[in-house]
Structures are given as C-alpha cells and as structure tokens.
Amino acid sequence: MKKVGKVTHYFDNLGVAVLKLDGTIAVGDRIEFRRGEDKLFEQEVSSLQIDHESVKKAGKKNDVAMKVEGKVREGVEVYK
C-alpha cells in the first residue's frame, strides 16, 4: 500500500470527505483509511469531485471530495 493523501475535511451530514492528494486515485480504485498503524476501513472509490465537478481521476496537489463509507477525521491518511 502506498499513501496517496490525507483527509482535510469531513462533512458528517453528507458522509463526504475532502482529501489533499500526494498521489493519484481514480474511480474504481480500492483505498484504505488509516490512523497511524490502525486501518479504519477500506472502500472502493465510487465518485470523485473537484470544485463540484465530477472527475474520473485526480492527481497530486488536487483537493478532491468523495463519499466515504465510514466516519473519518482530519489527518486520517489514505492509502491505495
């Protein structure tokens, strides 16, 4: 697994996390959310948005929003 980003915001009412990317992710990728060595949960990327526009793939330095299947907090790391 390689770190691809971290959570910068989480909107509990929407179940949406905003990620600051260090790598690339795409719709269909399997990703893991981790706090330190602890795996919180794993899910498939079902959709990505940049500035409220749907995209299929996002890369380094992008901030992307995505639906998440569990609760996360700022600072949680994302691995692919």
N, C-alpha and C positions, 0 to 999 in steps of 0.2 A: 504494500500500500504506500502511496505517495501523497503527501499533503498537497492539497490544491487550493486551500483557502481557509477563512475563518468567518464566523458569524459576527456581524457588526450590529445588527438589529434583529429583534424578533417581535412580530405582531401577533400576540396571543389570540385576539379576537378573530383573526383571519387564518391563523396557522401558517403564516408566511415568515420566512427568514430572509434576511439580506446578507449576502456573502461578499467579502472582498477576496478576489481570486489571486492566487500566486501561480496557478497553472490553468489548464483548460478543463471544462466539463461540457457535456453535451446531453441532450435529451436521450434517454435510454441507458446512460451510464449508471452503474451501481456505486453509491457513495456511502461512507460511514461518518457519523458524527461522534467525536471523541473529546473527552475532557481528560487531559493527561494520558495515562495508560488505559483509562476506562472507556470502553465502547458503549455509547449511549443507545444508538440504534443504527440500522442500515436501511437504505431505501433506494429505489430506482428514481432517477430524475425524470419526472413526467412533464415538466414545463419549466421554462426559464424566461425571465423578462429583464430587459434593460430599459430604464426610463419608460416603463409601462408598455413597451413594445415586445411582443413575443419573438424569441430567437431560438434557433436550434442548437447553437453552440456559443460559448463565451470563453474568453481567454484572460491572460494576465492583465492585472490592473483594472479589470471591469468590476463593477458592483452589480450583482445580479440578485433578483428576487425569485424565490421558488417556494412552492407549497412543501411543507415538511410534515411527516407522519408522527412526529413526537415533539415535545416541548424542548426548546434549546435556549441558551442564554448567550449574551455577548461573550466573545472569547472562545467559544467552543470551536474546535478545529475540524476541518472537513478533509477526508481522505478518499482517494479513488484507487 
